[in-house]
Amino acid sequence: MLNPHKTKEKLYEKILETIQSSIASTRSAIEAVKAARDNETKSSAGDKYETGRAMMQREIGRLEGQLSQHLAQQNQIKQINIHKSLKSVASGALVFSNAENYFIGIGLGKIMLDEETFFVISLASPIGKLLYNKKEGDTVNFRSKEILIEKIV
């Protein structure tokens, strides 16, 4: 494993790549559904045609909502200064504990980096709320488990 600061940089880049990949695949899905909708031929059963187009339009709306969320996540993560020195858990912190490793930023979930697991969470998450403002050596109790904060980068 690299030093903690290099790990944080690599993790940040992986988070950005993950979000950008989600944006690209969602845009591609929107284009595919739009193409299918536009190529739908009107059959003699007019109601079937209209129902199919309405379902595709709902799917486009759902995908556009997802795209909006991905773009918002990208904007949020880009606002984090990963080079800022932190003494306590805040947005942008990489937290190593006796239980799990956490990157505080956005709610993205589990990411593997160099065969190590990191949970990318927001401060609004239950564990994020508990960790907020804690310092190295502090403990929190989460789901009946005591978590010791070993290092904050």
ZILINDA-V543659 format. One record per run of one state. SS is the DSSP state (2 for helix, 1 for strand, 0 for the rest). FROM is the first residue (numbers start at 1). TO is the last residue. If there is no record, write none. Layout:
SS&FROM&TO  SS&FROM&TO
//
This chain:
0&1&3  2&4&39  0&40&45  2&46&78  0&79&87  1&88&88  0&89&93  1&94&97  0&98&100  1&101&104  0&105&108  1&109&113  0&114&115  1&116&121  0&122&125  2&126&131  0&132&134  1&135&135  0&136&138  1&139&142  0&143&144  1&145&152  0&153&153
//
